[in-house]
Amino acid sequence: MKPAHVRIRTVDPATPLGERFATGLGYPLRGAALPTLVGLALVHYLGLLPLFLGTAASLLVWGATWRYAAECMLHTANGFADPPDVGLGDSDRAAWGLTAVHVLAAVACVAVPLYSPGLFWPTLLAVALVLPAIDMALAFDGSLPLALNPLHWGEIIRRFGWTYLLPVGINVAVGILAVLASLVSARLPRLLSLPLFAFACTYLIVLGFHLMGAMIHRRHEHFGLTPEAEVITEALGGHDDQRLLDQVRELATNDPMAATRLLVPRLQDREAPAELHQAYRDLLRRQRLNDALLVHGQIRIAALMANNEPRKALGMVQDCMTIDPDFLPDDPGNAGALAETASRSGMRRMALKLCRGWLARWPRDGRAPTVALLAARELEAEGQAMEAAVLLGRIASAWTDHPQHGELLARIQQLHSGTRA
């Protein structure tokens, strides 16, 4: 039996590092990483316990932070696009070694300046410089003695070149943030400053480890690594889509209709990737099958909205409007939500077009006053306050018993007052 399609988001090792850095900025804030970061930041309140208990609790929390960051690096190095769930990373010596090394580094940054304050910045820079080499060595070699070998550090730095400065810079930023935390904490309530700075530091730590994982992933062949994500995807048949796409592109050269038919069965699955949908639309557009493009657009918009991807759905609406200027999603709930999304994104003309189309197609729908108020807001922003008042007046007269009738009248009065002024 053919395995079911399972969505495992992977990253191509050839993806430019600049692109990985740009997308990586949001990595600590999505999936399982965000609740983990929030939880770790709040647990830092344990550091307020008296005497030795607070210090021990803080070390344990930071240990948990580096433990999770280590899992993120290993997960990224294996080609996975999304952060790992807590406790699902490898519990091998490499991950525990990363935790131990970072705890010792933090202790050094705190202890050394106590004997000589002038050594703080040299210690911080030295730690920031060597930690990425130790981290990556542990990730792809798993040997702590090798990772602590200065000669091995030099080899890693040589292999990565200038890109090695990315995690170094993030480590320096973490150190500076720690200094700022100690300075600002004296002016802010401890209960407020503690979780805020803990969250910021944890964000930077996870980001740095993620980028190191991306660097390892890009050069995995140089280190004899086989990304686990590729193995899993192949086992689950995930590469079937790429093979299908290659077959479609080859067939489309001479027989675009046959290539189109080849895609249809796979697209009936809601889990079909965006690349296949785009290939299908490209083939339809090449054959000038505009009606089919609009039908596919409606289906695709509904699927994207069901997956909570309104921005992508809005892009599909724009694409369909280039074919039919009067195009409108066929579900009033989706059309209204997309109008809101367009408004929040500053796409005023798109929001107005969707609102006007909505009101023309579903004038008896109970959500009409809400849509009209949105349209009026956009019209007023366009300098068309009188047109907004007329629109709201028409809706108010049609919905005299609606719960928002009073709001409609009040808004009309505001618009008229603004016009007279």
C-alpha positions in Angstrom: 0.0 0.0 0.0 1.3 3.4 -0.9 2.0 5.5 2.2 -0.3 8.5 2.9 1.1 11.9 2.3 2.5 13.4 5.5 3.4 17.1 5.6 6.9 17.4 6.7 8.3 20.8 5.9 11.8 20.6 4.7 14.4 23.0 3.5 16.6 22.7 0.4 20.3 22.6 1.4 21.0 24.9 -1.6 18.8 27.7 -0.1 21.0 30.9 0.1 22.2 31.7 3.6 20.8 35.2 3.3 17.3 33.8 2.7 17.8 31.3 5.6 18.7 34.3 7.9 15.7 36.3 6.8 13.2 33.5 7.4 15.1 32.4 10.5 14.2 35.6 12.3 10.7 34.3 12.7 11.9 30.7 13.5 11.8 31.2 17.4 8.3 32.6 17.1 6.5 29.8 15.3 5.4 26.3 15.9 6.5 24.7 19.2 9.2 27.3 19.7 7.0 30.2 20.7 5.2 28.5 23.7 8.5 27.0 24.7 10.2 30.4 24.8 7.3 31.9 26.7 7.4 29.0 29.2 11.1 29.3 29.7 10.9 33.1 30.2 8.2 32.7 32.9 10.1 29.9 34.7 12.9 32.4 35.2 10.8 33.7 38.1 12.4 30.7 40.0 15.6 32.8 40.0 13.9 35.0 42.6 14.1 32.3 45.2 16.4 33.1 48.1 20.1 32.4 48.3 21.4 29.2 46.7 18.0 28.1 45.6 17.6 31.0 43.2 21.0 30.5 41.7 20.5 26.7 41.3 17.1 27.3 39.7 18.5 29.9 37.3 21.2 27.5 36.1 18.6 24.7 35.6 16.4 27.0 33.5 19.4 28.2 31.4 20.4 24.5 31.0 16.9 23.8 29.7 17.2 26.7 27.4 20.4 25.5 25.8 19.0 22.0 25.7 16.1 23.2 23.6 18.3 25.4 21.5 20.5 22.3 20.9 17.5 20.4 19.7 16.6 23.2 17.3 20.2 23.2 15.9 20.2 19.4 15.4 16.6 19.6 13.9 17.6 22.3 11.5 20.9 20.6 10.6 18.8 17.6 9.6 16.8 19.7 7.1 13.6 20.3 9.0 12.0 23.7 8.4 10.0 23.9 11.7 11.1 23.9 15.3 11.0 20.6 17.2 8.5 19.9 19.9 9.8 19.9 23.4 11.4 16.6 24.4 11.3 15.3 20.8 14.9 16.0 20.0 17.8 13.6 20.2 18.9 12.9 23.8 22.4 11.9 22.8 25.7 13.0 24.2 25.9 15.8 21.7 22.8 17.6 23.0 23.8 17.1 26.7 27.4 18.2 25.8 26.0 21.5 24.3 24.1 22.1 27.5 27.1 21.5 29.7 29.4 23.7 27.6 27.0 26.7 27.6 26.4 26.4 31.3 30.2 26.5 31.9 30.6 29.4 29.5 27.9 31.4 31.3 29.6 30.7 34.6 32.9 31.9 33.2 31.4 35.1 31.9 30.0 35.8 35.4 32.9 34.5 37.5 36.0 35.9 35.7 35.0 39.6 36.0 34.5 39.1 39.7 38.2 38.7 40.0 39.1 41.3 37.4 36.3 43.5 36.0 38.5 44.5 33.1 38.4 40.9 31.8 34.6 40.9 31.2 34.7 42.0 27.5 37.7 39.9 26.6 36.0 36.9 28.2 32.7 37.6 26.4 34.4 38.0 23.0 36.4 34.9 23.5 33.4 32.9 24.5 31.3 34.3 21.6 34.1 33.4 19.2 34.7 29.8 20.2 31.2 28.7 21.2 29.8 28.3 17.6 32.7 26.0 16.7 32.1 23.9 19.8 28.4 23.8 19.2 28.7 22.7 15.5 31.5 20.2 16.3 29.2 18.6 18.9 26.3 18.6 16.4 28.0 16.8 13.6 30.8 14.9 15.4 29.2 14.2 18.8 32.6 14.1 20.5 33.2 16.5 23.4 37.0 16.1 23.5 37.1 16.8 19.7 34.8 19.8 20.1 37.1 21.3 22.8 40.2 21.0 20.6 41.4 24.5 19.5 42.8 23.0 16.3 39.3 21.7 15.4 37.9 25.2 16.0 40.3 26.6 13.5 39.3 24.0 10.9 35.6 24.8 11.4 36.1 28.5 11.1 38.1 28.0 7.9 35.4 25.8 6.4 32.6 28.3 7.0 34.5 31.5 6.3 32.8 34.8 6.9 29.4 33.1 7.5 30.9 32.0 10.8 30.5 35.5 12.0 26.7 35.2 12.1 26.5 33.0 15.2 29.4 34.9 16.7 27.5 38.2 16.3 24.4 36.7 17.9 26.5 35.4 20.9 27.9 38.9 21.4 24.3 40.3 21.2 23.2 37.8 23.9 26.1 38.9 26.1 25.3 42.6 25.6 21.6 42.0 26.3 22.6 40.3 29.6 24.6 43.4 30.5 21.7 45.7 29.6 19.4 43.5 31.6 21.5 44.0 34.7 21.5 47.8 34.2 17.8 48.3 33.3 16.6 45.8 36.0 17.6 48.4 38.6 15.1 50.9 37.1 12.2 48.5 36.3 10.3 46.3 38.6 12.0 42.9 38.8 8.8 41.1 38.2 8.5 42.9 34.8 12.1 43.0 33.7 13.0 39.4 34.5 10.7 37.6 32.0 11.2 40.3 29.3 14.9 40.0 29.2 14.8 36.3 29.6 12.5 36.0 26.6 14.8 38.3 24.5 17.9 36.3 25.4 16.2 33.0 24.8 15.0 34.3 21.4 18.6 35.2 20.4 19.9 31.9 21.6 17.4 29.8 19.6 18.0 32.0 16.6 21.7 31.6 16.8 21.5 27.8 17.1 19.0 27.6 14.3 21.4 29.5 12.0 24.3 27.2 13.0 22.0 24.3 12.1 21.3 26.0 8.7 25.1 26.4 8.1 25.7 22.7 8.9 22.8 21.7 6.7 24.1 23.7 3.7 27.5 21.9 4.0 26.3 18.5 5.2 28.1 16.7 2.4 31.4 18.1 3.5 30.9 16.5 7.0 29.5 13.2 5.8 26.0 13.9 7.1 22.7 12.7 5.7 19.8 15.0 6.7 17.2 13.0 8.5 14.4 15.0 6.9 15.3 13.8 3.5 15.3 10.2 4.6 11.9 10.5 6.3 10.4 12.3 3.3 11.7 9.7 0.9 10.3 6.9 3.1 6.9 8.5 3.3 6.8 9.1 -0.4 7.2 12.8 -0.1 9.5 13.0 -3.1 6.7 11.6 -5.3 5.5 15.2 -5.7 8.9 16.3 -7.0 9.0 13.4 -9.4 5.4 14.3 -10.5 6.4 17.9 -11.0 9.4 16.9 -13.1 7.3 14.6 -15.2 4.7 17.4 -15.7 7.3 19.9 -16.8 8.8 17.4 -19.3 5.4 16.5 -20.7 4.2 20.1 -20.9 6.7 20.9 -23.6 4.8 19.0 -26.2 1.4 18.2 -24.6 0.3 20.7 -22.0 -3.2 19.3 -21.9 -1.9 15.8 -20.9 0.4 17.5 -18.3 -2.6 19.2 -16.9 -4.6 16.0 -16.6 -1.6 14.4 -14.9 -1.8 16.9 -12.1 -5.6 16.7 -11.4 -5.7 13.5 -9.2 -2.9 14.8 -6.9 -4.5 18.3 -6.6 -7.7 16.7 -5.3 -5.8 16.0 -2.1 -5.9 19.0 0.3 -2.3 18.3 1.2 -0.9 18.9 -2.3 2.0 21.4 -2.1 1.8 24.9 -3.5 4.3 24.1 -6.2 1.9 21.7 -7.9 -1.0 24.2 -7.7 1.2 26.8 -9.3 2.3 24.4 -12.0 -1.4 23.6 -12.7 -2.2 27.3 -12.9 0.7 28.0 -15.2 -0.5 25.2 -17.6 -4.1 26.5 -17.5 -2.9 30.0 -18.3 -0.7 28.8 -21.1 -3.7 27.1 -22.7 -5.9 30.2 -22.0 -8.4 28.2 -19.9 -9.6 31.2 -17.9 -12.7 29.6 -16.6 -10.7 26.7 -15.3 -8.3 29.1 -13.6 -11.2 30.8 -11.8 -12.7 27.5 -10.7 -9.4 26.4 -9.4 -9.0 29.8 -7.7 -12.2 29.4 -5.8 -11.2 25.9 -4.6 -7.7 27.0 -3.7 -9.0 30.1 -1.8 -11.3 28.0 0.3 -8.5 25.5 1.1 -6.1 28.3 2.1 -8.7 29.9 4.3 -9.4 26.5 6.0 -5.7 26.3 6.6 -5.6 29.7 8.2 -3.5 31.2 5.4 -5.5 34.4 4.5 -2.5 36.3 3.0 -1.9 33.5 0.5 -5.6 33.3 -0.2 -5.6 37.1 -0.8 -2.8 36.6 -3.4 -5.0 34.1 -5.2 -7.8 36.6 -5.2 -5.6 39.1 -6.8 -4.5 36.6 -9.4 -8.1 35.7 -10.3 -9.0 39.4 -10.5 -6.5 39.9 -13.2 -8.6 37.4 -15.2 -12.0 38.6 -14.1 -12.1 42.1 -12.4 -15.5 41.1 -10.9 -14.1 38.0 -9.3 -15.2 37.4 -5.7 -14.7 34.4 -3.4 -17.9 32.3 -3.4 -18.2 32.1 0.4 -19.3 35.3 2.1 -17.4 34.4 5.3 -14.2 34.0 3.3 -14.8 37.1 1.3 -15.5 39.2 4.4 -12.4 37.8 6.2 -10.2 38.6 3.1 -11.5 42.1 3.0 -10.4 42.5 6.6 -7.0 41.1 5.8 -6.6 43.4 2.8 -7.6 46.4 5.1 -5.0 45.4 7.7 -2.4 45.0 5.1 -2.9 48.5 3.7 -4.5 47.2 0.5 -7.3 49.8 0.5 -8.5 49.4 -3.1 -8.6 45.6 -2.7 -10.5 45.9 0.6 -13.0 48.3 -1.0 -13.5 46.1 -4.1 -14.1 43.0 -1.9 -16.6 44.9 0.3 -18.5 46.4 -2.6 -18.7 43.0 -4.3 -19.8 41.4 -1.1 -22.6 43.9 -0.5 -23.8 43.5 -4.1 -23.8 39.7 -4.0 -25.1 39.1 -0.5 -27.3 42.1 0.4 -29.5 40.1 2.7 -26.7 38.5 4.7 -26.8 39.5 8.4 -23.1 40.4 8.2 -23.8 43.3 5.7 -23.6 46.1 8.4 -20.1 44.9 9.4 -18.9 44.8 5.8 -20.4 48.2 5.2 -18.7 49.7 8.2 -15.4 48.4 6.9 -16.1 49.8 3.4 -17.0 53.2 5.0 -13.7 53.2 6.9 -11.7 52.7 3.8 -13.8 55.2 1.8 -13.2 57.8 4.5 -9.4 57.1 4.4 -9.7 57.7 0.6 -11.3 61.1 1.2 -14.7 60.0 0.2 -16.6 60.6 3.4 -19.9 61.5 1.7 -19.9 58.3 -0.3 -19.2 56.4 2.9 -22.2 58.1 4.6 -24.5 57.3 1.6 -23.4 53.7 1.7 -24.0 53.4 5.4 -27.4 55.2 5.1 -28.5 52.6 2.5 -27.5 49.7 4.7 -29.0 51.3 7.9 -32.4 51.7 6.1 -32.3 48.1 5.0 -31.4 46.8 8.5 -33.4 48.8 11.0 -33.7 46.0 13.4 -30.1 44.8 13.3 -28.0 45.0 16.5 -25.5 47.3 14.7 -28.2 49.7 13.5 -27.2 52.2 16.2 -23.6 52.0 15.3 -24.4 52.6 11.7 -26.4 55.8 12.6 -23.6 57.0 14.9 -21.0 56.5 12.1 -23.2 58.4 9.6 -23.4 61.3 12.0 -19.6 61.3 12.5 -19.1 61.3 8.7 -21.5 64.2 8.2 -19.9 66.2 11.1 -16.5 65.7 9.6 -17.7 66.8 6.2 -19.2 70.0 7.6 -16.0 70.8 9.5 
